[in-house]
């Protein structure tokens, strides 16, 4: 069970000298080092896990603090970096043996023993303050090394908060108090005193060239990073849409501050025009030759030899404004077509911002020359990228480049930090080897002095289709009388299931079994199950000790039953951990163990949630009233019985809301960035069944209700594996705040989300299989599948929106928050908070474009009055 983090207060002596302060910090760190000397691997792993969980839980808070303090980058991207620094790093190091004997080769008589280096000095940058702090703290404590941070003065407050959060989590989990510390009064003098202190064993330095050089000048083992001026070669066989998507994604991620991001694009002459056209479609603005000097003068300090301080992390539009260049408001990246490399043209240097220099190459040889020249102009040893379908050429490029990371068909910023687009070690400290005057040439996670060059080729994440056994057709509930392993049954149902005799139908089938069965019944009375309800049911379940759990009803009983199942199986499981957001369900920082006490049977009695075949359970926090979609494969039912006899008495309003929920599941899963050849047919068939049958089902047609029941399960199969998007993120928060039925909140939001997702994104989504933005094409494909008319994608999209609106109206639903009783004053007071909560919702990560919080807010504002939907 995760413990509540206890806050600590550090008393500072204002009269303390710099040397006295460093002596105090190192003394306390040494005490921590000694205290951890006899820690076991299990103790260390528990401490680091709690640190990762604490950092993850505060990922958005820290992102906002970092942006507020530094004014650099993009809040949402900083949030993703904070998730990366906890989720990805924890998953990378969690199984590493770092304590005592880590390898015992009996045949060769070799025993490998791990010992800590000692006290570490951690120097962090203004560009990635909180994520670097989280990352360094985790890898330090994983190796039992106390760390003392020297933060960049411009990011002191946010960095301290990140360190405080993980330090308190570590101490709360059993670590000594001095394991993570920091300099409270930052200065060059204090940082130098820390790095040179005799009790400091090694320096982890991330920052400007001067600071990294100072770290290596201490005479201690140091791990630092060099500058990056990475070229990206778009070779004539490249997939142009994917290559451009990758580069724009990379350059706009946190406004280009990741040191691995592309600084120049080298484009083969054969495809130059096509690439340029695609870049312009993606809002890359090519500035005029006459404006090159203005841009260079605004960006670079030529005497010092780098970008001016404020430029790092500034948006393309603001940089253009600073340079006195007029550009469109929706410009994502500034591009300058140049021919020279070096001081003769400063636009060829490292930019740390969404600005890109563009070169036209005659052939492979010319492109290799340009890339090599760019690396020698401030980027040696760091990162180079190539976009090509010629595998041999990619390997040749990797061999020729003096770069520690050679990325193939990958966005450099995200590819360089590892593990999302390739199999490199995930890290936020990227070594550049001897070329960049670094001690290591790989992504820092362990310690050695070798130059290890890595050629990392893009790979798609292995995807999967994970489903329970599904029994369907009318009266398929009879499977219960032959299903193996049933003797003690815990039934979770709503009161209406008892009133309509459906519980008796289930018991009737169970009583036909050759063995006697015992049962216990729990009635869920809420439309949105809360943690209190789950806790009550869990207590009853623990007393009864079932071997089979049957959830009978709509989404609420099913979700409640899943929650009870979780805590019955694993009493130490944490709702706090289970609700945490993730980027990849297989790499969750908090993973649930597979159930082994009871099998789970889901029998849906409404045609909407699809919960009978999904790993999702939506539970409302009883204290905060916030809905959380829990997602883990451990929550997937073992058996789904989709029996249409249970939906013939469903009230018309429930038919409407659940059917519209099914439609949204199907549409969102079809356009999701994780949609695949295995899920898309399920989505399309579900959409078609809903469009053809919902109105008749609403009016009582028995066959139409059976079709809708099948549609709900098909849509559930689709989104269980492709996931959803921001429609559900928004609806979860609106429903929880204003008491709206889920299906109503979902359908009010859907027309606005279709129109929003259709437009060119400001922020591109990250998933290797999602090679370029295609939501506009996907919505058009749905429209064509339904036989809707339109000559362009825009016309087809609007035809789909109209079809959705007409379908909702046909079942008596008005598509505005206002018309459904949401108070304007209440809405205005909460919309900012709800927009941020929607961004943090788990469903957001699979949306076909990464939303900004401001964009989610605007969707909510538009749907209040039904803008563009209701007359």
C-alpha positions in Angstrom: 0.0 0.0 0.0 1.4 3.4 -0.9 1.9 5.7 2.1 1.0 9.3 2.2 4.1 11.4 1.7 5.0 13.4 4.8 6.3 16.9 4.1 9.5 18.0 5.7 10.8 21.5 6.5 14.5 22.4 6.0 15.8 25.1 8.3 18.4 27.4 6.6 21.0 29.4 8.5 21.1 32.7 6.7 24.6 33.5 8.0 26.0 30.2 6.7 28.9 30.6 4.3 29.0 28.6 1.0 31.7 26.3 2.3 29.7 25.7 5.5 26.6 24.9 3.5 28.4 22.4 1.2 30.1 20.8 4.3 26.7 20.4 5.9 25.1 18.8 2.8 27.9 16.4 2.2 28.1 15.3 5.8 24.4 14.5 5.7 24.8 12.7 2.4 27.7 10.7 3.7 25.5 9.5 6.6 22.9 8.4 4.1 25.6 6.6 2.1 26.7 4.6 5.2 23.1 3.9 6.2 22.3 2.4 2.7 25.4 0.2 2.8 23.5 -2.8 4.0 20.2 -2.1 2.2 18.8 -5.1 0.2 17.8 -4.9 -3.5 14.2 -5.2 -2.4 14.5 -2.2 -0.1 16.2 -0.1 -2.8 13.6 -1.0 -5.4 10.7 -0.2 -3.1 12.2 3.2 -2.3 12.8 4.0 -6.0 9.3 2.8 -7.0 7.7 5.2 -4.4 9.9 8.0 -5.8 8.7 7.2 -9.4 5.1 7.1 -8.2 5.4 10.4 -6.4 7.0 12.1 -9.4 4.4 10.7 -11.8 1.5 11.8 -9.6 2.9 15.4 -9.7 3.9 15.4 -13.4 1.4 18.2 -14.4 2.1 20.3 -11.3 5.8 20.2 -11.9 5.3 21.0 -15.6 3.3 24.0 -14.8 5.8 25.2 -12.2 8.7 24.8 -14.7 6.9 26.8 -17.3 5.8 29.5 -14.9 9.3 29.9 -13.6 11.3 29.7 -16.8 8.8 30.8 -19.5 10.3 28.3 -21.8 8.7 25.5 -23.8 5.2 24.0 -23.6 3.5 22.9 -20.4 1.9 19.8 -22.0 5.3 18.6 -23.3 7.0 19.2 -20.0 4.3 17.0 -18.5 5.1 14.2 -20.9 8.8 14.6 -20.1 8.0 14.2 -16.4 6.0 11.1 -17.2 9.0 9.8 -19.3 11.4 10.6 -16.4 9.3 8.5 -14.1 7.4 5.8 -16.0 9.9 5.0 -18.8 12.9 5.3 -16.5 11.4 3.2 -13.8 10.5 0.5 -16.3 14.0 0.6 -17.7 15.8 0.2 -14.4 13.3 -1.6 -12.2 14.7 -5.1 -12.9 18.4 -4.0 -12.8 20.4 -5.7 -10.1 22.4 -2.9 -8.4 23.0 -4.2 -4.9 25.5 -6.8 -3.8 26.1 -9.9 -6.0 24.5 -9.1 -9.3 25.9 -12.1 -11.2 27.3 -15.4 -10.1 28.8 -17.6 -12.8 29.5 -20.9 -11.1 31.1 -22.5 -14.1 33.7 -19.7 -14.6 33.9 -18.8 -10.9 33.1 -15.2 -11.6 31.1 -13.1 -9.2 30.0 -9.6 -10.0 29.4 -7.3 -7.0 27.7 -3.8 -7.2 28.9 -1.0 -5.0 27.8 2.6 -5.0 30.2 5.3 -6.4 29.5 7.6 -3.4 28.1 11.1 -3.1 26.9 12.5 -6.5 26.7 16.2 -7.5 23.8 16.7 -9.8 23.8 19.8 -12.1 20.6 20.4 -13.9 19.6 22.8 -16.8 17.0 25.5 -17.2 15.7 23.7 -20.3 14.5 20.5 -18.7 14.6 21.3 -15.0 12.0 19.0 -13.3 12.3 16.0 -15.6 16.1 16.0 -15.3 15.8 16.2 -11.5 13.4 13.3 -11.4 15.6 11.2 -13.7 18.8 11.8 -11.9 17.3 11.2 -8.5 15.9 7.9 -9.6 19.1 6.5 -11.1 21.1 7.8 -8.2 19.0 6.2 -5.5 18.7 3.0 -7.6 22.5 2.6 -7.2 22.4 3.7 -3.5 24.2 6.9 -4.3 23.1 10.0 -2.3 22.8 13.0 -4.6 23.1 16.7 -4.0 21.7 19.0 -6.6 22.9 22.3 -7.9 20.0 23.7 -9.8 20.0 26.4 -12.6 19.1 29.7 -10.8 16.4 30.4 -13.4 14.7 27.1 -12.5 15.4 26.9 -8.8 11.9 26.8 -7.5 10.5 24.2 -9.8 13.6 22.0 -9.5 13.5 22.2 -5.7 9.8 21.1 -5.8 10.7 18.1 -8.0 13.5 17.2 -5.7 11.4 17.7 -2.6 8.7 15.4 -3.9 11.0 12.5 -4.6 13.1 13.1 -1.5 10.1 12.9 0.8 8.8 9.8 -1.0 12.1 8.2 -0.6 12.4 9.0 3.1 8.8 7.9 3.6 9.6 4.5 2.0 12.6 4.0 4.3 15.5 5.9 2.8 17.8 8.0 5.1 17.0 11.7 5.1 20.2 12.8 3.2 19.6 10.7 0.2 18.4 13.6 -2.0 19.4 17.2 -1.2 20.0 20.5 -2.9 21.7 23.8 -2.7 19.1 26.3 -1.4 21.0 29.5 -2.4 22.1 28.9 -6.0 25.3 30.5 -7.3 28.3 29.6 -9.5 30.4 29.7 -6.4 28.2 27.1 -4.6 28.0 24.8 -7.6 31.8 24.9 -8.0 32.3 24.2 -4.3 29.9 21.2 -4.5 31.6 19.7 -7.6 35.1 20.1 -6.1 34.3 19.0 -2.6 36.5 16.1 -1.5 33.5 14.0 -0.3 31.8 14.2 -3.7 32.7 11.1 -5.7 31.2 11.9 -9.1 29.4 14.7 -11.0 26.3 14.3 -13.2 26.3 17.4 -15.2 23.6 18.6 -17.6 23.8 22.2 -18.7 25.8 24.6 -20.9 29.2 23.8 -22.3 30.9 25.9 -19.6 29.3 24.0 -16.7 30.0 20.6 -18.3 33.6 21.5 -18.9 33.9 22.6 -15.2 32.5 19.2 -14.1 35.2 17.4 -16.1 37.8 19.8 -14.7 37.2 18.7 -11.1 39.5 15.6 -11.5 36.6 13.4 -10.5 34.7 10.8 -12.7 32.0 12.9 -14.4 29.1 12.1 -16.7 28.2 15.1 -18.8 26.6 16.0 -22.1 27.8 18.0 -25.0 26.0 20.4 -27.3 23.9 19.0 -30.2 23.6 20.3 -33.7 21.9 17.3 -35.2 21.3 17.0 -38.9 18.4 15.0 -40.4 18.9 13.6 -43.9 15.6 13.0 -45.9 16.8 10.7 -48.6 14.9 10.3 -51.9 13.3 6.9 -50.9 11.9 8.3 -47.6 8.2 8.2 -46.7 7.8 11.9 -47.1 4.7 12.3 -44.9 6.2 10.4 -42.1 9.5 12.1 -42.3 8.0 15.6 -42.2 5.6 14.6 -39.5 8.6 13.3 -37.4 10.6 16.4 -37.9 7.7 18.8 -37.1 6.8 16.7 -34.1 10.4 16.8 -32.9 11.0 20.5 -33.5 7.8 21.5 -31.7 8.2 19.1 -28.8 8.8 21.6 -25.9 9.6 24.1 -28.5 12.8 22.3 -29.6 14.7 22.4 -26.3 15.6 18.7 -26.3 19.3 18.7 -27.3 18.8 15.7 -29.6 16.2 17.6 -31.8 17.0 18.2 -35.5 18.6 21.6 -36.3 19.0 21.1 -40.0 17.2 19.1 -42.7 19.2 17.9 -45.7 16.8 17.0 -48.5 17.7 15.2 -51.8 17.1 17.3 -54.8 14.8 14.6 -56.3 12.2 15.1 -53.6 13.0 18.6 -52.5 9.8 20.2 -53.8 7.5 17.5 -52.5 9.1 17.7 -49.0 8.9 21.5 -49.0 5.2 21.3 -50.0 4.5 18.8 -47.2 6.4 20.9 -44.7 4.3 24.0 -45.6 1.1 21.9 -45.2 2.3 21.1 -41.7 2.8 24.9 -41.0 6.5 25.1 -41.5 7.1 28.7 -42.7 10.0 29.3 -45.1 11.3 32.8 -44.5 12.6 34.9 -47.3 16.3 35.1 -48.0 16.2 38.8 -47.2 15.1 38.0 -43.7 17.9 35.5 -42.9 20.2 38.1 -41.3 17.4 39.5 -39.2 16.6 36.1 -37.9 20.3 35.2 -37.2 20.9 38.6 -35.4 17.8 38.0 -33.2 18.7 34.5 -32.3 22.5 34.2 -31.9 25.2 35.7 -29.7 28.0 35.3 -32.2 30.7 36.4 -29.7 29.8 33.8 -27.2 28.9 31.3 -29.9 25.4 30.1 -29.3 21.7 31.1 -29.1 20.8 34.1 -26.9 19.4 33.1 -23.5 15.7 33.8 -24.1 15.6 32.0 -27.5 15.8 28.4 -26.0 12.2 27.1 -25.8 10.6 30.2 -27.5 7.8 29.5 -30.0 8.4 30.0 -33.7 5.9 32.9 -33.8 7.6 34.7 -31.0 11.0 34.3 -32.5 9.7 35.7 -35.8 8.2 38.6 -33.9 11.5 39.3 -32.1 13.3 39.3 -35.5 10.7 41.6 -37.0 9.4 39.0 -39.5 5.7 38.6 -40.3 4.5 35.0 -40.2 1.1 33.4 -39.9 -0.2 32.9 -36.4 -0.4 29.1 -36.8 3.3 28.8 -37.8 4.9 25.8 -36.0 8.4 25.9 -37.3 10.5 28.6 -39.0 12.7 27.3 -41.9 15.6 29.0 -43.7 17.0 27.6 -46.9 20.8 28.0 -46.8 23.9 26.5 -48.4 26.8 27.2 -46.0 27.8 25.6 -42.7 29.7 27.3 -40.0 30.3 30.9 -38.7 29.6 32.3 -42.2 25.9 31.5 -41.6 24.9 31.2 -37.9 21.5 29.7 -38.9 23.5 26.4 -39.4 24.2 26.3 -35.6 22.3 24.6 -32.7 19.1 26.5 -32.2 17.2 24.9 -29.2 14.0 26.2 -30.7 11.5 25.5 -33.5 13.8 26.9 -36.2 15.2 24.7 -38.9 17.9 25.3 -41.5 17.2 23.6 -44.9 19.8 22.2 -47.3 19.3 20.7 -50.8 21.7 17.8 -51.5 22.8 16.7 -55.0 23.2 13.0 -54.0 24.1 10.7 -51.1 27.7 11.8 -51.1 26.8 15.5 -50.9 24.2 14.8 -48.1 26.8 12.9 -46.1 29.2 15.8 -46.5 26.7 18.3 -45.3 25.7 16.2 -42.3 29.3 15.7 -41.3 30.0 19.4 -41.6 27.0 20.2 -39.4 28.1 17.7 -36.7 31.6 19.3 -36.7 30.0 22.7 -36.2 28.9 22.2 -32.6 27.3 18.8 -32.7 30.1 16.2 -32.7 29.2 13.0 -30.9 25.6 13.9 -30.3 22.8 12.8 -32.7 22.2 12.5 -36.4 19.1 11.2 -38.2 18.2 9.7 -41.6 14.9 9.1 -43.2 15.1 6.4 -45.9 13.7 3.1 -47.1 17.2 2.0 -48.1 18.3 -0.1 -45.2 21.9 -0.5 -46.4 22.2 3.3 -46.8 20.9 3.9 -43.3 23.6 1.6 -42.0 26.3 3.3 -44.1 25.1 6.7 -42.8 25.3 5.4 -39.2 28.9 4.1 -39.7 30.1 7.4 -41.3 28.6 9.9 -38.9 30.5 11.0 -35.8 27.5 10.7 -33.6 26.6 8.5 -30.7 23.0 8.3 -31.7 22.2 7.6 -35.3 18.4 7.5 -35.6 16.6 5.9 -38.6 13.1 7.0 -39.5 12.6 8.6 -36.2 11.8 12.0 -34.7 15.2 13.0 -33.2 14.0 14.7 -30.0 11.9 11.7 -28.9 14.1 9.1 -30.6 17.2 10.4 -29.0 16.0 10.0 -25.4 15.2 6.4 -26.2 12.7 3.6 -25.8 9.6 5.3 -27.3 10.5 5.0 -31.0 13.4 2.5 -30.6 15.1 0.1 -28.2 17.8 2.5 -26.9 18.2 3.1 -23.2 15.7 5.7 -22.0 17.6 8.7 -20.5 17.6 12.5 -20.1 21.4 12.6 -20.1 22.8 11.9 -23.5 26.5 11.2 -23.7 28.5 12.4 -26.7 31.7 10.4 -26.2 35.2 11.7 -26.8 33.9 13.5 -29.9 31.9 15.8 -27.6 34.5 15.7 -24.8 32.3 13.3 -22.8 33.2 10.3 -20.8 30.4 8.1 -22.2 28.9 7.9 -25.7 25.5 6.4 -24.8 22.3 7.3 -23.1 23.3 7.5 -19.4 22.0 4.8 -17.2 25.1 2.9 -16.2 28.8 3.9 -15.9 31.7 3.2 -18.2 34.3 5.0 -20.2 33.9 3.4 -23.6 32.6 5.1 -26.7 29.6 2.9 -27.7 28.0 3.9 -30.9 24.4 3.0 -31.3 22.5 2.7 -34.6 18.9 2.8 -33.5 16.3 2.0 -36.1 12.7 2.9 -35.8 10.4 0.2 -34.7 6.7 0.0 -34.2 5.6 -1.0 -30.8 4.3 -4.6 -30.8 0.6 -4.3 -30.7 -1.9 -6.8 -29.5 -5.5 -7.9 -29.4 -6.5 -9.0 -25.9 -10.1 -10.2 -25.4 -12.1 -12.5 -23.0 -14.1 -15.5 -24.3 -17.3 -14.1 -25.7 -20.6 -16.0 -25.9 -23.4 -14.3 -27.8 -26.9 -14.8 -29.2 -30.1 -14.8 -27.3 -30.2 -17.2 -24.3 -26.4 -17.6 -24.3 -26.6 -17.2 -20.5 -27.1 -20.9 -20.5 -23.3 -21.2 -20.7 -23.3 -20.7 -16.9 -24.7 -24.2 -16.3 -21.7 -25.8 -17.9 -18.9 -23.3 -17.2 -16.1 -25.0 -15.2 -14.9 -23.9 -11.8 -18.1 -22.5 -10.3 -19.2 -23.2 -6.8 -19.3 -19.9 -4.9 -20.7 -17.0 -6.9 -20.7 -13.3 -6.0 -23.2 -11.4 -8.1 -22.9 -7.6 -8.5 -26.1 -6.1 -10.0 -28.2 -2.9 -10.0 -31.6 -3.0 -8.2 -33.4 -3.0 -11.5 -31.8 -6.3 -12.4 -33.5 -7.8 -9.3 -36.8 -6.1 -10.1 -36.9 -7.3 -13.7 -36.1 -10.9 -12.7 -32.7 -11.0 -14.4 -30.8 -12.0 -11.3 -33.3 -14.9 -11.0 -32.5 -15.9 -14.7 -28.8 -16.1 -13.8 -29.5 -18.1 -10.6 -31.8 -20.4 -12.6 -29.0 -21.3 -14.9 -26.6 -21.8 -12.0 -29.0 -24.1 -10.3 -29.1 -26.4 -13.4 -25.4 -27.2 -12.7 -24.6 -30.7 -11.4 -22.9 -29.2 -8.4 -24.5 -27.1 -5.7 -23.6 -23.5 -5.7 -23.6 -20.8 -3.0 -24.2 -17.1 -3.9 -24.0 -13.7 -2.4 -25.6 -10.6 -3.9 -24.4 -7.0 -3.9 -26.7 -4.3 -5.3 -25.0 -1.2 -6.9 -27.4 1.7 -6.4 -25.3 4.5 -8.1 -25.1 5.4 -11.7 -21.4 6.2 -11.3 -19.8 3.8 -8.8 -17.6 5.4 -6.2 -14.6 4.2 -4.2 -16.9 3.9 -1.2 -19.2 1.5 -3.1 -16.2 -0.5 -4.3 -14.8 -0.7 -0.7 -18.2 -1.9 0.7 -18.5 -4.6 -2.0 -14.9 -5.7 -1.5 -15.5 -6.3 2.3 -18.6 -8.4 1.5 -16.6 -10.3 -1.1 -13.7 -11.0 1.3 -16.2 -12.4 3.8 -17.8 -14.6 1.2 -14.6 -15.7 -0.6 -16.1 -16.5 -4.1 -14.4 -18.4 -6.9 -16.6 -16.7 -9.5 -17.8 -13.1 -9.8 -20.7 -12.3 -12.1 -21.3 -8.7 -13.0 -24.9 -8.2 -14.2 -26.1 -4.9 -15.5 -24.8 -1.8 -17.3 -21.5 -0.1 -17.1 -21.9 0.9 -13.4 -22.3 -2.6 -11.9 -19.6 -3.9 -14.2 -17.1 -1.2 -13.3 -17.9 -1.6 -9.6 -17.5 -5.3 -9.8 -14.1 -4.9 -11.5 -13.0 -2.6 -8.7 -14.1 -5.1 -6.1 -12.4 -7.9 -8.0 -9.2 -6.0 -8.0 -9.1 -5.3 -4.2 -10.5 -8.7 -3.3 -7.6 -10.4 -5.2 -5.0 -7.9 -4.0 -5.8 -6.3 -0.7 -2.6 -4.2 -0.8 -3.5 -2.7 -4.2 -3.7 1.1 -4.4 -6.4 3.1 -6.0 -3.9 6.0 -6.0 -1.5 3.8 -8.1 -4.2 2.3 -10.3 -5.6 5.7 -11.3 -2.2 7.0 -12.6 -1.9 8.0 -16.2 0.4 6.0 -18.6 1.7 6.3 -22.1 1.9 2.6 -22.7 -0.3 0.2 -20.8 2.4 -2.5 -20.8 4.8 -0.1 -19.0 2.6 1.2 -16.3 4.5 2.5 -13.3 1.9 0.9 -11.1 1.0 -2.5 -12.5 -1.8 -4.8 -11.2 -1.1 -8.4 -10.7 -3.2 -11.0 -12.6 -6.2 -12.3 -10.5 -5.9 -15.9 -9.3 -8.7 -16.3 -6.7 -11.8 -15.8 -8.8 -12.9 -15.9 -12.4 -14.9 -12.9 -13.7 -18.1 -13.2 -15.9 -19.6 -10.1 -17.4 -23.2 -10.1 -18.5 -24.2 -6.7 -20.0 -27.8 -5.6 -19.8 -27.3 -2.3 -21.6 -25.8 -1.8 -25.0 -23.1 0.9 -24.5 -20.1 0.6 -22.2 -18.5 -2.5 -23.7 -17.0 -3.1 -20.3 -17.6 -6.8 -20.7 -14.6 -7.0 -23.0 -12.4 -4.2 -21.9 -9.6 -3.6 -19.4 -11.3 -0.4 -18.2 -13.3 0.5 -15.1 -14.5 4.0 -14.5 -14.5 4.7 -10.8 -15.4 8.0 -9.1 -13.2 9.2 -6.2 -15.7 9.6 -3.3 -13.7 12.4 -1.8 -13.0 14.6 -4.9 -15.9 13.4 -7.1 -13.5 13.1 -10.0 -14.0 10.2 -12.4 -10.9 8.1 -13.1 -10.8 5.5 -15.9 -8.7 2.7 -14.5 -7.0 0.6 -17.2 -5.1 -2.6 -16.8 -5.3 -6.0 -18.4 -5.8 -7.5 -15.0 -9.3 -5.9 -15.1 -10.3 -7.7 -18.4 -13.2 -10.2 -17.7 -12.5 -13.9 -18.3 -15.9 -14.5 -19.9 -18.4 -12.1 -21.6 -22.0 -13.3 -22.1 -23.7 -11.0 -24.6 -27.3 -12.2 -24.4 -29.9 -10.0 -26.0 -32.8 -11.2 -23.8 -31.4 -8.9 -21.1 -31.9 -5.6 -23.1 -35.5 -6.0 -24.1 -36.9 -4.0 -21.1 -34.3 -1.3 -21.1 -35.9 2.2 -20.7 -35.8 4.4 -23.8 -33.5 7.0 -22.3 -31.0 4.4 -21.3 -31.2 2.9 -24.9 -30.4 6.4 -26.3 -27.5 7.2 -24.0 -25.9 3.8 -24.1 -26.2 3.5 -27.9 -24.7 6.9 -28.4 -21.8 5.9 -26.1 -21.3 2.8 -28.3 -21.1 5.1 -31.4 -18.5 7.2 -29.7 -16.5 4.2 -28.7 -16.4 3.0 -32.2 -15.6 6.4 -33.8 -12.9 7.3 -31.3 -11.2 3.8 -31.5 -11.2 4.0 -35.3 -9.3 7.3 -35.3 -7.1 6.6 -32.2 -3.4 6.6 -32.7 -3.2 2.9 -31.6 -5.9 1.7 -34.1 -4.7 -1.3 -36.2 -5.8 -3.6 -38.9 -7.3 -5.8 -36.2 -9.4 -3.1 -34.5 -10.6 -1.0 -37.4 -13.0 -3.5 -38.9 -14.6 -3.9 -35.4 -15.0 -0.1 -35.2 -16.5 0.2 -38.6 -19.0 -2.6 -38.1 -20.1 -1.2 -34.8 -20.6 2.3 -36.3 -22.7 0.8 -39.1 -24.8 -1.2 -36.7 -25.5 1.8 -34.5 -26.4 4.1 -37.4 -28.8 1.5 -38.8 -30.4 0.3 -35.5 -30.3 2.8 -32.7 -33.5 4.7 -33.6 -35.4 1.4 -34.0 -34.0 0.1 -30.8 -35.0 3.3 -29.0 -38.6 2.7 -30.3 -38.6 -0.9 -29.0 -37.7 -3.1 -32.0 -36.4 -6.4 -30.5 -34.2 -7.3 -33.4 -32.7 -3.8 -33.4 -31.9 -4.1 -29.7 -30.1 -7.4 -30.4 -28.0 -5.6 -33.1 -27.2 -2.8 -30.8 -26.1 -5.3 -28.1 -23.7 -6.8 -30.6 -22.5 -3.3 -31.6 -21.7 -2.4 -28.0 -19.5 -5.4 -27.6 -17.8 -5.0 -31.0 -17.0 -1.4 -30.1 -15.7 -2.6 -26.7 -13.4 -5.0 -28.4 -12.1 -2.2 -30.6 -11.4 0.4 -27.9 -10.1 -2.3 -25.5 -7.2 -2.6 -27.9 -7.0 0.8 -29.8 -8.1 2.9 -26.8 -10.1 6.1 -27.1 -9.5 9.9 -27.1 -10.4 13.3 -25.8 -14.1 12.9 -26.2 -14.1 10.5 -23.3 -11.5 12.6 -21.4 -13.9 15.6 -21.5 -17.0 13.6 -20.9 -15.6 11.9 -17.8 -14.9 15.3 -16.2 -18.2 17.0 -17.3 -20.2 14.0 -16.1 -18.5 13.9 -12.8 -18.8 17.6 -12.1 -22.3 18.3 -13.4 -24.0 14.9 -12.7 -24.6 14.2 -16.4 -25.2 10.6 -17.6 -22.1 9.4 -19.4 -23.8 8.7 -22.7 -25.2 12.2 -22.7 -21.9 13.9 -21.9 -20.2 11.8 -24.6 -22.6 12.6 -27.4 -22.8 16.3 -26.6 -19.0 16.4 -27.0 -18.7 14.2 -30.1 -19.5 16.7 -32.9 -17.0 19.2 -31.5 -14.3 16.6 -31.1 -14.7 15.3 -34.7 -14.3 18.9 -35.9 -11.4 19.5 -33.6 -9.5 16.3 -34.4 -10.1 16.8 -38.2 -8.1 20.0 -38.2 -4.3 20.2 -38.6 -2.9 19.7 -35.1 -0.9 22.2 -33.2 0.7 19.3 -31.4 1.4 16.0 -33.1 0.8 12.8 -31.2 3.4 10.2 -30.3 3.1 6.6 -31.3 5.5 4.8 -33.6 2.8 3.1 -35.7 1.1 6.5 -36.2 3.4 7.7 -38.9 1.7 10.9 -39.8 -1.5 12.9 -38.9 -4.4 11.1 -40.5 -7.5 11.8 -38.5 -9.0 13.8 -41.4 -8.6 10.8 -43.7 -10.0 8.5 -41.0 -13.2 10.5 -40.5 -13.7 10.7 -44.3 -13.3 6.9 -44.5 -16.0 6.4 -41.9 -18.3 8.7 -43.9 -17.6 6.7 -47.1 -18.3 3.4 -45.3 -21.7 4.7 -44.3 -22.4 5.8 -47.8 -22.4 9.5 -47.0 -21.9 12.1 -49.8 -19.0 14.5 -50.2 -16.4 15.4 -52.8 -13.7 16.4 -50.3 -12.6 15.2 -46.8 -14.1 18.4 -45.4 -17.5 17.7 -46.9 -17.4 14.0 -45.8 -16.5 15.1 -42.3 -19.4 17.5 -42.1 -21.7 14.8 -43.5 -20.6 12.5 -40.7 -21.1 15.2 -38.1 -24.6 15.9 -39.4 -25.4 12.1 -39.3 -24.3 12.0 -35.7 -26.5 15.1 -34.8 -29.5 13.6 -36.7 -29.1 10.3 -34.9 -29.0 12.0 -31.5 -32.0 14.0 -32.3 -33.9 10.9 -33.4 -33.6 9.5 -29.9 -34.6 12.7 -28.2 -31.2 14.1 -27.2 -30.4 17.8 -27.4 -26.7 18.4 -27.9 -25.7 21.3 -25.6 -24.8 21.4 -21.9 -27.1 24.4 -21.4 -30.2 22.5 -22.7 -29.3 19.7 -20.2 -29.4 21.8 -17.1 -25.8 22.8 -16.6 -25.6 26.1 -14.7 -23.6 28.7 -16.5 -22.0 30.2 -13.4 -21.0 26.7 -12.2 -19.6 25.9 -15.6 -17.6 29.2 -15.9 -16.1 28.6 -12.4 -14.9 25.1 -13.1 -14.1 25.0 -16.9 -10.3 25.7 -16.4 -10.0 23.0 -13.8 -12.0 20.5 -15.9 -9.9 21.2 -19.0 -6.7 20.4 -17.1 -8.3 17.3 -15.6 -9.4 16.2 -19.1 -5.8 16.6 -20.3 -4.6 14.4 -17.5 -7.4 11.8 -18.2 -6.0 8.4 -19.4 -8.0 8.5 -22.6 -6.1 11.6 -23.8 -2.9 9.7 -24.7 -4.5 7.8 -27.6 -6.1 10.8 -29.3 -5.0 11.3 -32.9 -3.4 14.6 -32.0 -2.0 15.8 -28.7 -4.4 18.4 -27.3 -3.5 21.6 -25.5 -5.4 22.4 -22.3 -6.6 25.6 -23.9 -8.1 23.6 -26.8 -9.9 21.3 -24.5 -11.3 24.3 -22.7 -12.6 25.8 -25.9 -14.3 22.5 -26.8 -16.2 22.6 -23.5 -17.1 26.3 -24.1 -18.4 25.5 -27.5 -20.5 22.6 -26.3 -22.1 24.6 -23.6 -24.3 26.4 -26.1 -24.0 23.7 -28.8 -22.1 26.0 -31.1 -22.3 24.8 -34.7 -24.5 21.9 -33.6 -27.8 23.2 -32.2 -29.7 26.1 -33.8 
